[in-house]
Amino acid sequence: MDQTRSSHNDPYHEPVLRTEVVELFAPVADGTIVDGTFGGGGHAMALLEAHPTAWVLGIDRDPDAIANAPSHRRLKVVNGNFADVASIVESLRSHEHEPPFPPVRGVLLDLGISSHQVDTARRGFSYHRTGPLDMRMGPDAERDAAQLLAEADVGELTRIFRTYGEERFARRIAQAIVRARPLRDTTHLASVVAEAVPAPARRAAHPARRVFQAIRIAVNAELDALERGLDAGIDLLPGGGRIVVIAYHSLEDRIVKARFVTGARTCTCPPDLPVCACGATPELKILTKRPLRPSEAEIATNPRARSARLRAAEKLHAGASGVEESP
Ligand SMILES: C[S@@+](CC[C@H](N)C(=O)[O-])C[C@H]1O[C@@H](n2cnc3c(N)ncnc32)[C@H](O)[C@@H]1O
């Protein structure tokens, strides 16, 4: 993994919707905010600077992000998957030598990959830069893109491109990849994909964009991590705690929306039951009726913000597995 932080002119990552994130966590800024996708620490540092009583626990799957993390008295960073946030928080608590973190009151997930990861050719995330077919966010991924592309049959590749890339020409691309094996590198893959799609489909976005997204999601089991991370993050929060999630494509955003809607539901009875029998009270209050989007001004300075959708929710009461407030 690359161990170098970018120069000043090439920041590690420009945090998206920074002001909105800082404001959404203001009511819980006397506690610890878990930043489950630490990246370059842009959001984390903005939170620490804006809220002098907040602490941040930063988690990232990528050891490079952890190695390059800035230091701050109220910041602790850990290499791991945010899906395992419960055990990460628990193991920090059990280490008596650790600084005394206040209780967790916020969870931030800024999904996807950082600019630094995309721009580092040897990570293999970019179809514009020649690099190995890696695409692992961290060494915990079971197999890299090269292994996946070498081992998967047409059926599995079609499913991956259709499900995770919403790619119309999934089967044609899968067949072309199997015919072209072995694939040398990222730009070889990109050219095989471009040749496999009909000419009109090459005009809009780069034809390999959806395929690279799909392979990355599969390699890193991203949607599974998101589902587990949302459950674990919400579980961790006490009443009044807040969760903020920034998604960059519709697959992620749908999962976040569905989880929040389920949590905000008052009644879980079957719809054909005439009277409520469950007596359930909602677990969440949704704070963003519609997702927040970056302004045109933000997109102009940071084009990668364009597809961002921010959703936030507040925990209404700690569930059975919720963390109790310590004094
Ligand atoms: C968009 S970047 C976050 C940028 C960060 N908010 C900032 O301001 O610099 C996403 C980061 O999340 C990490 N990541 C993605 N999925 C993860 C997961 N399941 N567990 C931990 N880290 C994850 C990636 O490695 C990447 O560094």
PDBQT file of the ligand as one rigid body, heavy atoms in Angstrom, charges set to zero:
ROOT
HETATM    1  C1  LIG A 401     -14.710   9.160   0.645  1.00  0.00    +0.000 C 
HETATM    2  S1  LIG A 401     -13.366   8.609   1.620  1.00  0.00    +0.000 S 
HETATM    3  C2  LIG A 401     -13.604   9.453   3.134  1.00  0.00    +0.000 C 
HETATM    4  C3  LIG A 401     -12.966  10.795   3.162  1.00  0.00    +0.000 C 
HETATM    5  C4  LIG A 401     -13.010  11.496   4.491  1.00  0.00    +0.000 C 
HETATM    6  N1  LIG A 401     -14.351  11.775   4.927  1.00  0.00    +0.000 N 
HETATM    7  C5  LIG A 401     -12.212  12.775   4.458  1.00  0.00    +0.000 C 
HETATM    8  O1  LIG A 401     -12.763  13.853   4.739  1.00  0.00    +0.000 OA
HETATM    9  O2  LIG A 401     -11.016  12.733   4.135  1.00  0.00    +0.000 OA
HETATM   10  C6  LIG A 401     -13.819   6.993   2.068  1.00  0.00    +0.000 C 
HETATM   11  C7  LIG A 401     -12.815   6.279   2.939  1.00  0.00    +0.000 C 
HETATM   12  O3  LIG A 401     -13.520   5.240   3.592  1.00  0.00    +0.000 OA
HETATM   13  C8  LIG A 401     -12.767   4.077   3.609  1.00  0.00    +0.000 C 
HETATM   14  N2  LIG A 401     -13.729   2.977   3.694  1.00  0.00    +0.000 N 
HETATM   15  C9  LIG A 401     -14.645   2.601   2.782  1.00  0.00    +0.000 A 
HETATM   16  N3  LIG A 401     -15.362   1.569   3.240  1.00  0.00    +0.000 NA
HETATM   17  C10 LIG A 401     -14.921   1.296   4.483  1.00  0.00    +0.000 A 
HETATM   18  C11 LIG A 401     -15.277   0.346   5.479  1.00  0.00    +0.000 A 
HETATM   19  N4  LIG A 401     -16.238  -0.569   5.269  1.00  0.00    +0.000 N 
HETATM   20  N5  LIG A 401     -14.630   0.386   6.667  1.00  0.00    +0.000 NA
HETATM   21  C12 LIG A 401     -13.651   1.315   6.895  1.00  0.00    +0.000 A 
HETATM   22  N6  LIG A 401     -13.249   2.204   5.976  1.00  0.00    +0.000 NA
HETATM   23  C13 LIG A 401     -13.883   2.212   4.787  1.00  0.00    +0.000 A 
HETATM   24  C14 LIG A 401     -11.946   4.119   2.342  1.00  0.00    +0.000 C 
HETATM   25  O4  LIG A 401     -10.771   3.356   2.473  1.00  0.00    +0.000 OA
HETATM   26  C15 LIG A 401     -11.669   5.612   2.213  1.00  0.00    +0.000 C 
HETATM   27  O5  LIG A 401     -10.456   5.955   2.826  1.00  0.00    +0.000 OA
ENDROOT
TORSDOF 0
